[in-house]
Amino acid sequence: MPTVLVIAARDDWPTDRVVKTLDERGATVFRMDAAEFPEEAGLAARIDDSHGWAGGVVTSHRELDLADVSACYFRTPHPFRFAEGMSDAERRFAAAQARAGFGGILTALDCRWVSHPSAMSRAEYKPYQLAAARECGLTIPSTLITNRPDAVQAFAGDIPGPIICKPVASPVFIEGDQLKTVYTRVLTEDDLGDLTGMETTAHLFQAWVDKAYEVRLTMAGDRPFAAEVHSDTKAGYTDWRSDYKSLTYKPTTPPPDVIEKVRALMHRLELRFGALDFVVSPAGEWTFLEVNPCGQWDWIQHATGHPIAEGIADELLGVTE
């Protein structure tokens, strides 16, 4: 039977769904969190002229032979956890060694990945994914990334309608032990007249795209699961993440040419999973916004009935439609 290595946070319940589906299919699943290394998990692997990396991972409960791994599901594990009493310098050094050693061994596995960490890391860069989407024929909004106020004002002058500002990277941060999120915002004339402080870092500006609704398109391998996202509030209309309570969902089928281009994009990004966001205009035109290599999907499955967990399991097991 196939052996699937699952590297994910212990408390990630969408991963629980994937593991349950794999179990039901008869696969052997070895699940671990990176936080288990090195305190709760041991690693021993060797390579020489006669063979590639061989060895295994051992926990107090189980042992994994790396040679048995046929596929790996990688989804936001917790950071490595080290012994109490280490200094900050020792902890940073140990983390670097663990990432290069433990992480290096795992990423060297020649197996089916959903998705490979190096591809996920590269695809996190919005400038990279926007360029790739454009090259694959998808429509994208006019975009500016800058820390210069004069560039923003020039960009606003070139765009016939409103422009928006949103984070270039993850919109989530912690301040004063509170989890905060920066949402997309449509800029007013007053905003454009006072851009004080924006020199401190990079910002992303885009042309506002008129929308009838948005679409969350989840790709598991080449298989698409699309859902319309509708909001009846101003906040949700601007950025649906800011008002989940206002949202309604409807399964939908994207145009064939959009699916073809999305598959080309996923191939270019070397991703076998992705959560893509689109704006659909009143005229039915699809505009690509971004792809999250590790996007949330469980609530979409619950709202629409899309069998996304099953699609991920199919990809890990090499099952095609």
N, C-alpha and C positions, 0 to 999 in steps of 0.2 A: 504494500500500500504506500501511496505517496506520503512523504513527511514534509509538513509545512512549518517553517519557523516563523513565529509571530513575535515581533518586537514592538511593544506598545505599552502605554501606561497601564498599570494594574487596574485603575479605576475607569478605563475608557469603555463605556458600555456599548457603543457601536461596534467595537472590536469583539465584544462578547457575542454579538449576533453573527459575525463572520465565523468565529470559532465554533459556535453551535452548528452552523450550516456545514462547515468542514467536517465536524464530528459525525453529523448525520450522513455525510457522503462517504464515510469510511476512512477518511484521511487520518494520519497520525499528526497531532498538533503539539508542538513544543512552544509554549508561550512564556515569554519573559519580558521584564522591564529592564532597560539599561541601568536603572537605579539599583538593581540587584548586584551589579558588578562594582567593586570586587568583594564586598562584604558577604554576600549570599550566593554568589556564583563564581566558580573557578573556570579558568580557561587554560588549555594546553594545546598548542598547535605547532606542527613542524613542517618544514619545506626543505628539499634538497634536490640534487641533480636528478634523482630517480623518480620523484613524484612531487606534485604540487602540495598546497597546504592540506594537512590532515591532522585530525585531532578531535577535540570535543569540548563541550561546555557541561559542567557538572554543578548541580544544585543539591540541596539536602534531600530533595524528593526524586530528581530524575537526572538522566544523563543523555546528552545529545551527541551523536556521531556526525560531524560536519559532512562526511561523505554521503549521508543519507538524505540530506536536505535537497528537496526537489523544487521548492519555492519558498520565498520569504515575503511576508507582509510587514511593511514598515510604516508605523503610524505614531508619530509624536511621543516617543518614550520620555520618561522623566530623566533628568540629568543623573550622571553617576553619583553614587553616594559613598562617602568615605568615613573612616573611623573618627570618632570624637577625639578632640585634643590636638588635631593637626592644625598648624598655623595656616593663615591665609595663603602664604607663599607655597607651603607644602601642598595645600589643597589644589591650587592652580597648577602646580607641576604634575601632581597625580592625575588631575583631570585631563591634561594634555597627553600624558602617557596612555591613559585609558582610551581616549578617543583614537589615538594613533594605533594602539595595540589591539584592544578588543574590537573597536570600530573598524579598524583596518582589516582584521581577519574576516569579520562578517561581510564587509563590502566586497571582499575578494571572492566570495562564494559565486561559483558559476552556476546559477540557477535562475528560475523565473522570479522576477522581482515585481512587486506592486507597492510602490515603485522604488527604483534604486535611489538611495539617499543622495548620491552625487547629482543625479538628474533632478531630484526634488529641490535640492539646494540651489541649483542653477536657475530652475524655473520660477523660484520665488521672486526673482528680480522682475519687477513690472516693466522696466524699459526693454528687457530681453524678450519677454513674452509678447509685448505689443509689437515689436519689430518682427517676431516670428509669425504672429497672427496676420500682420499686413502682408508678409511674403507668401503666406498660404492663401491669400485672397479674401480674408475676412475684412469686413468694414470695421474700422476703428475710429474713435473720436480724435479730432485734432488735439494734440497733447503737448504741453510744455513742462519741463522739469527744470527748476531754477532756484537760485537764492537771491536773484536780482530784481528789485521792484520795477526798474525800468523795462525789463524783459516781460514782466507780467502785464504792464500797461500797454506795451506794444502788441502783445498777444491778444489782449482784450479788444484792442482797436482793429485787429485783423478778423476777429470772429464776429459774424453778423448778429448773434444772439448772446444770451448769458453764458458765463463760464463758471465752472465749479472748481473747488479746491478739495483735495483729499490726500491722505497720507500716501507716501511712496511705498512704505513697508507696512508691517502689521499696525493696525489702528489701536491696538490694545497696549496699555502701559499701567504700571502700578505707581501710585503716589500716595504717601501717607497711609500705607497698608490698605488702600482702596483700589479696586480694579476699575480703570476708566477706559473709555473708548472715544476716539475721534471720528466723527461721522462726516460724510460728504456734505458740503455746504455750497449753496449758490451764492456767489459774491454780488454784493450790492455796489452801487456807485460810491457809497461811503467807504466800503471795504477797499475798493480800488484806489481811493484817494488817500488812504492811510495804510501803507504796507510796512509800517515800522516794525522792526524786529525779525522780518523774514530772512535777513541776511545770515541768521544763525545756523541754518541748515537747509537741506533740499526740500522743496515742496512740489507737488504735482498739480497742475492745472489742466482742465480739459474743457472743450466746448460742450455745453449742455445739449443733450440729445432728447428731443421731445419723445415721450413714450406713451403707448397705450397700456403697457405693462412690462414687467421684466420676466426673464426666464432663467431659472437655475437648471443648467444642463450638466448632469452627472455622467461622466464617462467611466465605465469599468471595462478596461480593454478597449475594444472597438464598439462596445454596446452602449447606446445612448439611453438615458433616462431623463426626460425633460418635463419640467413643471412650470406653468405660468405662475407668476407671483403678482398678486393684486393687492393694493392698499387703498383704503378710503380716507386716509389722513394725509395732511401736507407733509409731515415728517416722514411717514412711510413712503410717500410718493418720491421724495427726494432721495432717501436712503432707507431701503426697507429694513435694514438691520436695526434702525433706531426705534422701530415700533412693531415688534413681532405680533403684538396682540391685534393689530389692525389687518393682518395679512390673511388672505385666502389663497388656496392653491388649486390648480387644475392641471391634470395630465395633458400634455400636448405633444404633437409630432412636428419636429423642426423640418423646414424645407430640405429636400435631398441635397441641394448644393451646399447648404450650411453644414450638414453632417459630413459631407465629403471633405470640406475644408477643415472642420474640427478634427477629423481623423488625421489629416495631414499635419495639423498643428501638434497634436499629441505625439505623432511619430517624430516630428522635428524636435520636440522637447524631451523625447525619450521617456514619456510618462505613460504608465499603464492604468493610472487613475487620475481623475481631475474633476474639480467642481468649477464649472465655467458660468460666468454671469453675462447675460445679454440684455440689451434694451431692444424692445420691439416697438417700432414707431406706429402711429395711427394708420400709416399706409402699409404696414406689414414688413418693413425693412428691419433686418437684424443687425445690431451693432455690438461687437465684442467689447467687453469691459475688462475682464481679467479671468485668469484661471488660478485656482488655489490647488496646489499639488496634494494638500492634505485637508481639503475642505470638509466641513460637516455635511452629513447626508442622512443621518438617521431620522431627523424630523421630516424630511421630504418623503422618505419611505413611509413613515407613519401617516402623513397627510394625503398621500396619493395612492398608496398601495404598490408603488414601483418596487420590484424585488431587487433592490440595490445590493443587499448583503449577498444574495444568491449570485448576482452578477460578479461581485468581487471574488467569491468562492470559485466560480467558473473560471475566472482568469487565473487564479492561483493553481487550479488543477489542470489548466490547459484545455478546458472544454469550450468548444466553439458552437455557435448557434447552428 
